[in-house]
């Protein structure tokens, strides 16, 4: 399973219970507080981090996703 995913990667995978667009995923992340606290690794319990490399942006830990979406990610890993 991929532990860290960008909003675009989450949307592209068309996971159950999640928006199918990058913007929709970012709105959901804000609404559900996925970006709480300090970024990982500053806060080892963090569920988001700044993406390194082309495009930048944020990545979210798979643990913030709904159970059905996590199960599908595990099955395809």
N, CA, C and O atoms as CSV, one atom per row, in Angstrom:
chain,resi,resn,atom,element,x,y,z
A,1,UNK,N,N,0.843,-1.193,0.000
A,1,UNK,CA,C,0.000,0.000,0.000
A,1,UNK,C,C,0.878,1.243,0.000
A,1,UNK,O,O,1.931,1.268,0.638
A,2,UNK,N,N,0.451,2.251,-0.704
A,2,UNK,CA,C,1.125,3.539,-0.692
A,2,UNK,C,C,0.722,4.263,0.585
A,2,UNK,O,O,-0.468,4.450,0.841
A,3,UNK,N,N,1.697,4.670,1.385
A,3,UNK,CA,C,1.384,5.333,2.652
A,3,UNK,C,C,1.001,6.789,2.476
A,3,UNK,O,O,0.155,7.297,3.212
A,4,UNK,N,N,1.611,7.475,1.510
A,4,UNK,CA,C,1.387,8.907,1.312
A,4,UNK,C,C,0.874,9.161,-0.094
A,4,UNK,O,O,1.426,8.654,-1.070
A,5,UNK,N,N,-0.201,9.961,-0.188
A,5,UNK,CA,C,-0.822,10.256,-1.476
A,5,UNK,C,C,-1.139,11.744,-1.575
A,5,UNK,O,O,-1.559,12.367,-0.600
A,6,UNK,N,N,-0.935,12.298,-2.750
A,6,UNK,CA,C,-1.350,13.684,-2.984
A,6,UNK,C,C,-2.854,13.704,-3.233
A,6,UNK,O,O,-3.466,12.659,-3.450
A,7,UNK,N,N,-3.434,14.872,-3.201
A,7,UNK,CA,C,-4.867,15.004,-3.485
A,7,UNK,C,C,-5.169,14.517,-4.897
A,7,UNK,O,O,-6.194,13.872,-5.121
A,8,UNK,N,N,-4.295,14.815,-5.847
A,8,UNK,CA,C,-4.498,14.366,-7.230
A,8,UNK,C,C,-4.435,12.842,-7.325
A,8,UNK,O,O,-5.224,12.233,-8.047
A,9,UNK,N,N,-3.506,12.230,-6.604
A,9,UNK,CA,C,-3.401,10.766,-6.626
A,9,UNK,C,C,-4.637,10.115,-6.013
A,9,UNK,O,O,-5.116,9.096,-6.510
A,10,UNK,N,N,-5.148,10.697,-4.947
A,10,UNK,CA,C,-6.369,10.174,-4.327
A,10,UNK,C,C,-7.519,10.259,-5.321
A,10,UNK,O,O,-8.264,9.297,-5.505
A,11,UNK,N,N,-7.657,11.406,-5.956
A,11,UNK,CA,C,-8.741,11.596,-6.926
A,11,UNK,C,C,-8.591,10.648,-8.118
A,11,UNK,O,O,-9.576,10.059,-8.564
A,12,UNK,N,N,-7.388,10.499,-8.630
A,12,UNK,CA,C,-7.140,9.658,-9.806
A,12,UNK,C,C,-7.450,8.188,-9.545
A,12,UNK,O,O,-7.811,7.455,-10.466
A,13,UNK,N,N,-7.312,7.759,-8.305
A,13,UNK,CA,C,-7.578,6.348,-7.983
A,13,UNK,C,C,-9.066,6.042,-7.856
A,13,UNK,O,O,-9.462,4.881,-7.765
A,14,UNK,N,N,-9.892,7.099,-7.850
A,14,UNK,CA,C,-11.350,6.939,-7.814
A,14,UNK,C,C,-11.771,5.997,-6.694
A,14,UNK,O,O,-12.494,5.025,-6.909
A,15,UNK,N,N,-11.301,6.310,-5.505
A,15,UNK,CA,C,-11.562,5.474,-4.336
A,15,UNK,C,C,-12.979,5.690,-3.808
A,15,UNK,O,O,-13.501,6.803,-3.876
A,16,UNK,N,N,-13.603,4.640,-3.286
A,16,UNK,CA,C,-14.974,4.768,-2.785
A,16,UNK,C,C,-15.057,5.754,-1.619
A,16,UNK,O,O,-14.212,5.764,-0.724
A,17,UNK,N,N,-16.096,6.578,-1.660
A,17,UNK,CA,C,-16.332,7.533,-0.584
A,17,UNK,C,C,-15.515,8.801,-0.666
A,17,UNK,O,O,-15.552,9.625,0.248
A,18,UNK,N,N,-14.773,8.970,-1.757
A,18,UNK,CA,C,-13.913,10.143,-1.895
A,18,UNK,C,C,-14.215,10.865,-3.203
A,18,UNK,O,O,-14.640,10.242,-4.175
A,19,UNK,N,N,-13.993,12.185,-3.229
A,19,UNK,CA,C,-14.220,12.959,-4.458
A,19,UNK,C,C,-13.336,12.470,-5.604
A,19,UNK,O,O,-12.283,11.870,-5.388
A,20,UNK,N,N,-13.779,12.734,-6.792
A,20,UNK,CA,C,-13.059,12.292,-7.989
A,20,UNK,C,C,-12.237,13.410,-8.616
A,20,UNK,O,O,-11.721,13.255,-9.723
A,21,UNK,N,N,-12.110,14.545,-7.910
A,21,UNK,CA,C,-11.281,15.639,-8.406
A,21,UNK,C,C,-10.314,16.085,-7.315
A,21,UNK,O,O,-10.585,15.927,-6.125
A,22,UNK,N,N,-9.187,16.643,-7.737
A,22,UNK,CA,C,-8.175,17.131,-6.789
A,22,UNK,C,C,-8.790,18.180,-5.864
A,22,UNK,O,O,-8.602,18.132,-4.649
A,23,UNK,N,N,-9.524,19.125,-6.448
A,23,UNK,CA,C,-10.148,20.178,-5.649
A,23,UNK,C,C,-11.142,19.620,-4.648
A,23,UNK,O,O,-11.222,20.086,-3.511
A,24,UNK,N,N,-11.895,18.621,-5.074
A,24,UNK,CA,C,-12.847,17.989,-4.160
A,24,UNK,C,C,-12.151,17.310,-2.994
A,24,UNK,O,O,-12.620,17.379,-1.858
A,25,UNK,N,N,-11.039,16.657,-3.272
A,25,UNK,CA,C,-10.267,16.004,-2.201
A,25,UNK,C,C,-9.727,17.055,-1.241
A,25,UNK,O,O,-9.773,16.864,-0.025
A,26,UNK,N,N,-9.211,18.172,-1.777
A,26,UNK,CA,C,-8.684,19.226,-0.904
A,26,UNK,C,C,-9.789,19.851,-0.047
A,26,UNK,O,O,-9.559,20.164,1.121
A,27,UNK,N,N,-10.981,20.035,-0.613
A,27,UNK,CA,C,-12.108,20.556,0.178
A,27,UNK,C,C,-12.479,19.578,1.291
A,27,UNK,O,O,-12.728,19.993,2.423
A,28,UNK,N,N,-12.516,18.297,0.981
A,28,UNK,CA,C,-12.819,17.282,1.992
A,28,UNK,C,C,-11.746,17.268,3.073
A,28,UNK,O,O,-12.054,17.165,4.260
A,29,UNK,N,N,-10.478,17.372,2.658
A,29,UNK,CA,C,-9.370,17.384,3.619
A,29,UNK,C,C,-9.515,18.548,4.599
A,29,UNK,O,O,-9.295,18.388,5.800
A,30,UNK,N,N,-9.889,19.723,4.077
A,30,UNK,CA,C,-10.100,20.889,4.943
A,30,UNK,C,C,-11.281,20.649,5.882
A,30,UNK,O,O,-11.191,20.910,7.081
A,31,UNK,N,N,-12.374,20.157,5.335
A,31,UNK,CA,C,-13.600,19.952,6.119
A,31,UNK,C,C,-13.408,18.914,7.220
A,31,UNK,O,O,-13.966,19.047,8.309
A,32,UNK,N,N,-12.618,17.882,6.935
A,32,UNK,CA,C,-12.408,16.808,7.907
A,32,UNK,C,C,-11.163,16.996,8.756
A,32,UNK,O,O,-10.870,16.167,9.617
A,33,UNK,N,N,-10.423,18.080,8.522
A,33,UNK,CA,C,-9.254,18.376,9.350
A,33,UNK,C,C,-8.071,17.463,9.124
A,33,UNK,O,O,-7.316,17.187,10.056
A,34,UNK,N,N,-7.893,16.982,7.885
A,34,UNK,CA,C,-6.748,16.120,7.608
A,34,UNK,C,C,-5.435,16.843,7.819
A,34,UNK,O,O,-4.419,16.209,8.107
A,35,UNK,N,N,-5.437,18.162,7.680
A,35,UNK,CA,C,-4.207,18.941,7.782
A,35,UNK,C,C,-4.088,19.572,9.164
A,35,UNK,O,O,-3.720,20.741,9.280
A,36,UNK,N,N,-4.389,18.825,10.193
A,36,UNK,CA,C,-4.298,19.352,11.555
A,36,UNK,C,C,-2.863,19.239,12.069
A,36,UNK,O,O,-2.080,18.413,11.601
A,37,UNK,N,N,-2.547,20.067,13.017
A,37,UNK,CA,C,-1.241,19.994,13.660
A,37,UNK,C,C,-0.091,20.332,12.736
A,37,UNK,O,O,-0.273,20.932,11.677
A,38,UNK,N,N,1.081,19.941,13.154
A,38,UNK,CA,C,2.298,20.185,12.383
A,38,UNK,C,C,2.474,19.084,11.345
A,38,UNK,O,O,1.970,17.975,11.523
A,39,UNK,N,N,3.181,19.382,10.270
A,39,UNK,CA,C,3.404,18.344,9.257
A,39,UNK,C,C,4.350,17.260,9.768
A,39,UNK,O,O,5.209,17.517,10.611
A,40,UNK,N,N,4.184,16.064,9.253
A,40,UNK,CA,C,5.129,14.989,9.486
A,40,UNK,C,C,6.402,15.351,8.731
A,40,UNK,O,O,6.253,15.876,7.628
A,41,UNK,N,N,7.613,15.139,9.178
A,41,UNK,CA,C,8.016,14.460,10.389
A,41,UNK,C,C,8.169,15.352,11.611
A,41,UNK,O,O,8.572,14.868,12.669
A,42,UNK,N,N,7.858,16.649,11.498
A,42,UNK,CA,C,7.947,17.501,12.684
A,42,UNK,C,C,7.102,16.913,13.808
A,42,UNK,O,O,7.553,16.817,14.949
A,43,UNK,N,N,5.888,16.525,13.483
A,43,UNK,CA,C,4.987,15.876,14.432
A,43,UNK,C,C,4.813,14.435,13.963
A,43,UNK,O,O,4.145,14.202,12.956
A,44,UNK,N,N,5.402,13.451,14.673
A,44,UNK,CA,C,5.353,12.070,14.211
A,44,UNK,C,C,3.935,11.490,14.149
A,44,UNK,O,O,3.730,10.428,13.560
A,45,UNK,N,N,2.968,12.168,14.743
A,45,UNK,CA,C,1.587,11.699,14.646
A,45,UNK,C,C,0.858,12.402,13.515
A,45,UNK,O,O,-0.338,12.187,13.318
A,46,UNK,N,N,1.566,13.239,12.771
A,46,UNK,CA,C,0.964,13.999,11.687
A,46,UNK,C,C,0.434,13.117,10.576
A,46,UNK,O,O,0.927,12.013,10.341
A,47,UNK,N,N,-0.575,13.625,9.902
A,47,UNK,CA,C,-1.174,12.861,8.808
A,47,UNK,C,C,-1.012,13.590,7.475
A,47,UNK,O,O,-1.639,13.210,6.486
A,48,UNK,N,N,-0.197,14.608,7.437
A,48,UNK,CA,C,0.088,15.304,6.184
A,48,UNK,C,C,1.539,15.740,6.178
A,48,UNK,O,O,2.178,15.854,7.224
A,49,UNK,N,N,2.039,15.980,4.994
A,49,UNK,CA,C,3.410,16.480,4.844
A,49,UNK,C,C,3.494,17.255,3.541
A,49,UNK,O,O,2.654,17.109,2.653
A,50,UNK,N,N,4.512,18.068,3.447
A,50,UNK,CA,C,4.751,18.804,2.213
A,50,UNK,C,C,5.406,17.844,1.218
A,50,UNK,O,O,6.340,17.119,1.558
A,51,UNK,N,N,4.909,17.855,0.010
A,51,UNK,CA,C,5.435,16.979,-1.027
A,51,UNK,C,C,6.758,17.533,-1.536
A,51,UNK,O,O,6.878,18.728,-1.809
A,52,UNK,N,N,7.728,16.676,-1.658
A,52,UNK,CA,C,9.048,17.059,-2.158
A,52,UNK,C,C,9.100,16.724,-3.645
A,52,UNK,O,O,8.669,15.648,-4.061
A,53,UNK,N,N,9.620,17.630,-4.427
A,53,UNK,CA,C,9.782,17.355,-5.846
A,53,UNK,C,C,8.855,18.181,-6.707
A,53,UNK,O,O,8.273,19.171,-6.263
A,54,UNK,N,N,8.733,17.751,-7.945
A,54,UNK,CA,C,7.963,18.490,-8.944
A,54,UNK,C,C,6.533,18.697,-8.491
A,54,UNK,O,O,5.870,17.761,-8.043
A,55,UNK,N,N,6.066,19.916,-8.610
A,55,UNK,CA,C,4.685,20.226,-8.273
A,55,UNK,C,C,4.448,20.626,-6.834
A,55,UNK,O,O,3.518,21.379,-6.543
A,56,UNK,N,N,5.275,20.134,-5.934
A,56,UNK,CA,C,5.093,20.465,-4.520
A,56,UNK,C,C,3.732,20.057,-4.015
A,56,UNK,O,O,3.219,19.002,-4.388
A,57,UNK,N,N,3.140,20.881,-3.170
A,57,UNK,CA,C,1.822,20.588,-2.629
A,57,UNK,C,C,1.896,19.761,-1.366
A,57,UNK,O,O,2.919,19.734,-0.682
A,58,UNK,N,N,0.807,19.090,-1.065
A,58,UNK,CA,C,0.701,18.295,0.151
A,58,UNK,C,C,0.466,16.838,-0.180
A,58,UNK,O,O,-0.044,16.498,-1.247
A,59,UNK,N,N,0.849,15.980,0.762
A,59,UNK,CA,C,0.512,14.571,0.710
A,59,UNK,C,C,-0.184,14.223,2.009
A,59,UNK,O,O,0.130,14.781,3.060
A,60,UNK,N,N,-1.125,13.303,1.937
A,60,UNK,CA,C,-1.868,12.868,3.110
A,60,UNK,C,C,-1.582,11.400,3.376
A,60,UNK,O,O,-1.444,10.607,2.445
A,61,UNK,N,N,-1.493,11.042,4.652
A,61,UNK,CA,C,-1.269,9.647,5.012
A,61,UNK,C,C,-2.542,8.856,4.751
A,61,UNK,O,O,-3.643,9.350,4.994
A,62,UNK,N,N,-2.397,7.654,4.268
A,62,UNK,CA,C,-3.545,6.814,3.928
A,62,UNK,C,C,-4.465,6.573,5.125
A,62,UNK,O,O,-5.629,6.223,4.934
A,63,UNK,N,N,-3.982,6.749,6.328
A,63,UNK,CA,C,-4.800,6.501,7.527
A,63,UNK,C,C,-5.978,7.466,7.643
A,63,UNK,O,O,-6.914,7.191,8.393
A,64,UNK,N,N,-5.960,8.591,6.922
A,64,UNK,CA,C,-7.080,9.541,6.987
A,64,UNK,C,C,-8.224,9.146,6.060
A,64,UNK,O,O,-9.312,9.713,6.153
A,65,UNK,N,N,-8.001,8.198,5.179
A,65,UNK,CA,C,-9.016,7.797,4.211
A,65,UNK,C,C,-10.075,6.906,4.849
A,65,UNK,O,O,-9.805,6.240,5.848
A,66,UNK,N,N,-11.277,6.889,4.281
A,66,UNK,CA,C,-12.319,5.990,4.782
A,66,UNK,C,C,-11.876,4.522,4.685
A,66,UNK,O,O,-11.027,4.177,3.863
A,67,UNK,N,N,-12.447,3.680,5.517
A,67,UNK,CA,C,-12.055,2.267,5.596
A,67,UNK,C,C,-12.151,1.562,4.242
A,67,UNK,O,O,-11.260,0.789,3.892
A,68,UNK,N,N,-13.215,1.813,3.475
A,68,UNK,CA,C,-13.364,1.148,2.172
A,68,UNK,C,C,-12.261,1.561,1.213
A,68,UNK,O,O,-11.765,0.743,0.438
A,69,UNK,N,N,-11.878,2.828,1.264
A,69,UNK,CA,C,-10.811,3.309,0.388
A,69,UNK,C,C,-9.469,2.685,0.800
A,69,UNK,O,O,-8.682,2.286,-0.058
A,70,UNK,N,N,-9.214,2.603,2.102
A,70,UNK,CA,C,-7.958,1.969,2.573
A,70,UNK,C,C,-7.914,0.499,2.162
A,70,UNK,O,O,-6.872,0.000,1.738
A,71,UNK,N,N,-9.045,-0.190,2.289
A,71,UNK,CA,C,-9.093,-1.601,1.917
A,71,UNK,C,C,-8.755,-1.793,0.438
A,71,UNK,O,O,-8.020,-2.711,0.075
A,72,UNK,N,N,-9.296,-0.921,-0.407
A,72,UNK,CA,C,-9.017,-1.003,-1.837
A,72,UNK,C,C,-7.537,-0.718,-2.115
A,72,UNK,O,O,-6.925,-1.387,-2.948
A,73,UNK,N,N,-6.967,0.258,-1.430
A,73,UNK,CA,C,-5.540,0.544,-1.598
A,73,UNK,C,C,-4.702,-0.662,-1.192
A,73,UNK,O,O,-3.731,-0.997,-1.870
A,74,UNK,N,N,-5.071,-1.319,-0.084
A,74,UNK,CA,C,-4.339,-2.505,0.370
A,74,UNK,C,C,-4.450,-3.639,-0.637
A,74,UNK,O,O,-3.483,-4.365,-0.868
A,75,UNK,N,N,-5.612,-3.791,-1.228
A,75,UNK,CA,C,-5.846,-4.883,-2.181
A,75,UNK,C,C,-5.066,-4.697,-3.469
A,75,UNK,O,O,-4.698,-5.674,-4.121
A,76,UNK,N,N,-4.811,-3.442,-3.841
A,76,UNK,CA,C,-4.114,-3.175,-5.104
A,76,UNK,C,C,-2.618,-2.974,-4.919
A,76,UNK,O,O,-1.897,-2.735,-5.888
A,77,UNK,N,N,-2.152,-3.070,-3.688
A,77,UNK,CA,C,-0.720,-2.841,-3.424
A,77,UNK,C,C,0.133,-4.042,-3.817
A,77,UNK,O,O,1.353,-4.010,-3.660
